[in-house]
């Protein structure tokens, strides 16, 4: 699909295919609970006439490509067009009723089972993921959407929602939130999405099959960088935070925001997969074709600035502080 074809997709149909239904209609606008956070009062508006959205909590808006950019945490237009195109099989015109009765969820008759489908496991294998590890972390979801049965991989979050994936579909069953895997450790590793989390587990299992130490740290999966505000209370309890976010503008901004909020205890180790967009691309050997990792600041960096930034995880003053309290395990580089 090209840009014009994608822009012709009705936003309300696209949102419905992702599991989001409007709460009310006012004139030519539909109001939703924001797909970027949990809320009780709708603050996400879709203008049906202009086919544009605006999130009052986020302070951003735009067309369908801008929405996909926020949902996927990247501004790569070719990538976003591909993701939207993959969604078209479940995008259909819908009508909404706002009578005073509980509205049906977009995903109806949800059934949650152990992950065993050969088709779903084959999809994970295509992504390089160890399926035995995935079976422990994910579920198999069966549900009705627009009157048709579907099945997909479900990754649970902390409030009972799911990130939903199969080869042709990427969405969520609301409410959308972070996933926190607690094992009682002082160190937490932060990922952008659950495929990267599974990729990390797979890489560790490959490199250290006898002792992968998968239970030696806690894990936080944002399930979108827009969920970062929901992570602050969780991250504040840890002595050491290791960031393994995407090597794109959104990932770098999120890492920098975590560093600004949590200080010297933050370790950015995304240089483990420099030259790759994310951990899963590193696992699959799929190198980036675009520019190297952007600088962790409001302005993008290029050339030598990127190499210099990648070599210095912290500013000199922060580095000195870190040396004085260097932890035994988190101070070492993560093994892959």
URWOFEN-V609327 format. One record per pair of residues at least 6 apart in sequence whose C-alpha atoms are under 6 Angstrom apart, sorted by sequence separation. I is the first residue (numbers start at 1). GAP is how many residues later the second one is. D is the distance in whole Angstrom. If there is no record, write none. Layout:
i=(I,I)
gap=(GAP,GAP)
d=(D,D)
This chain:
i=(46,54,55,69,143,156,164,245,276,294,295,24,46,54,143,155,164,205,259,294,23,45,53,142,154,155,164,204,22,23,33,45,53,142,154,163,273,22,32,34,44,52,141,154,162,31,44,52,141,153,162,276,277,32,140,153,161,275,276,31,43,140,141,152,161,275,31,139,140,152,161,30,139,161,30,138,29,138,29,29,28,115,157,157,158,157,115,242,114,115,240,241,242,243,244,113,114,242,244,113,112,193,112,188,192,111,187,188,189,190,191,192,193,247,111,188,190,192,246,247,110,185,192,246,110,185,109,108,183,107,108,182,107,181,107,181,180,180,256,179,179,178,178,252,178,247,187,186,189,186,187,188,189,190,191,192,187,189,190,191,264,129,130,17,129,17,14,13,13,13,199,86,87,196,196,19,207,204,203,73,18,19,128,74,73,36)
gap=(6,6,6,6,6,6,6,6,6,6,6,7,7,7,7,7,7,7,7,7,8,8,8,8,8,8,8,8,9,9,9,9,9,9,9,9,9,10,10,10,10,10,10,10,10,11,11,11,11,11,11,11,11,12,12,12,12,12,12,13,13,13,13,13,13,13,14,14,14,14,14,15,15,15,16,16,17,17,18,19,20,20,20,21,21,22,24,24,25,25,25,25,25,25,25,26,26,26,26,27,28,28,29,29,29,30,30,30,30,30,30,30,30,30,31,31,31,31,31,31,32,32,32,32,33,33,34,35,35,36,36,36,37,37,38,38,39,40,40,41,42,43,44,44,45,46,51,52,52,53,53,53,53,53,53,53,54,54,54,54,54,70,72,73,73,74,77,78,79,80,81,82,82,83,84,87,129,132,133,152,153,154,156,176,177,190)
d=(6,6,6,5,6,4,6,5,6,5,5,5,4,4,6,5,5,5,6,5,6,5,5,6,5,5,5,5,5,5,4,5,5,4,6,4,6,4,5,5,6,5,5,5,6,6,4,5,5,6,5,5,6,5,6,5,5,6,5,6,6,5,6,5,5,6,5,6,6,5,5,6,5,6,5,6,5,5,5,6,5,5,6,6,5,4,5,6,5,4,5,5,5,5,6,6,6,6,5,5,6,6,5,6,6,6,5,5,5,5,5,5,5,5,5,5,6,6,6,6,6,5,6,5,4,6,5,6,5,6,5,5,6,6,5,5,6,5,6,6,5,6,5,6,6,5,6,5,6,6,5,5,5,5,5,5,6,6,6,5,6,6,5,6,6,5,6,6,6,6,5,5,5,5,5,5,6,5,5,6,5,6,6,6,6,6)
